[in-house]
């Protein structure tokens, strides 16, 4: 049926009650037969009575069985807002609420797992890219890197204690490997001048053999050179996360008769600092 007030409608005459326009779905047809061809189109009004009542009953039945909105929308082709309107008066039993809550938690866990997987892949991509940027290192580069590591983590001379031996401690096997390589291969320190000590918490004493094997494998050092183990008093209120099999203590690398080496290290640190200060002062 064609609307009799077509021209009035195009002219902006909305004199009819808004609910009548809201209750009708209007379809613009560009061409039609047996009509005034000067008109660019006409409006066909089609009754819009909303979703069929049986769909509402089916949706409510599914909801009472513990189905989520997403599951119902896959079966009932309506808007989510329509479901909300239908379910406003629906009272769910404790069991049904429990089912929906568990489904929501499962969805959250699934989403978190997917996000974690994406983050892990992105993280590994960055690791690979960054590692490729390093390439081969010259001896001078390794020398500077490890001098800076000792500057940060090693023992230094103090005004009240001017004689100190080389003493470097860390929990990271990679950092320790780099320092040991630097000492032996670049600074030409005899291997027998290196001494190793392991520090672990007293409550991990039962794992001492496992810890020794871990550091021997990671550092390429025979276990008989790692036999000096010192135990730290355990704090039962610790917030440490690296406990149990994740905990392997700390390794302390010492070089015997190395007070001169420590002084060289202090001079190298001063040289690095002087360069940074000079470059900084060049800036306008």
Steps between C-alpha positions, in 0.01 A plus 500: 500500500641842401502781751254773401713778653821424310569866401419621850744247639777617265424860596565419864140489622513258792156583626417133559574373852862384533392154617332440162827570319685287755260212457541490123793390292539719188643365176597743221436356156674694218264401220151360479240438231171684443606802712610856453835461324606852605543373853851371572369232729227412740474374854342164566390456860532149640366401838776418754364299789842398639632146556252218506368402846630144459855636475459669836377179658788305350754758618362499856506118505865503396582762764338289772722210393806711576592616150692827463396795285760406239376142477138610470573762234650227283163323503255791526550769229418810706691795641674467835288787631190296418630212710566739787141620480366143493715385791424797723234308688671160481612375842784248497552229760833470685602208280432700184695799636786265586503358145508849348772614741717200414450564128602863550812395690584244232466769235725732698760225540485424131541868413788539745673192357464632145635841605789336684585297191498815284719685749740207517530487121554877483757484778693223324488697175663795675760274663594351163522839332710647781734199508562530127597866549794400724685276254868434568672691778863609496724439800494872575120501506491202736768666714293819533175312562646292782685797649162675520343188653765497771452873549133424574523170689856452625669597826699826503765661710377741766673785672499293818605179322742560217598137436231288342509185292293443187160389627201468265166352609184430305211259457489524119700220330533705180666790678732267690598318179590831336715609795680164523572507124627859533732413788653192336495581126550879493668598827703176495440414863616139572203275568645374825488858633119498477307392808128432514258514789131415498252665734160340558233529765519257788159352424631394154786298646335176393545610135870580525607217267246611239615862534867401455414306185303796364788746539757250375295454183425869450852630565703212359676456831569164664291440812814446713580869442155597628516319832506818710134542589380757749152500646294812560248521781153448358229759552167319524316821402687545173318620190749332266344327199810298407451218748520122468635378165513861374755591766869429446658755728776747422853444370792709616807512274827603661847550358789444735767771538301743284513838676679648196226368271236668717688830468516461121126439503449823694713684244301350212177613667645849536596496131146406395358772722743761367396420143131536586561832676705633209240403240223644714682832534535527121126534462376852431 
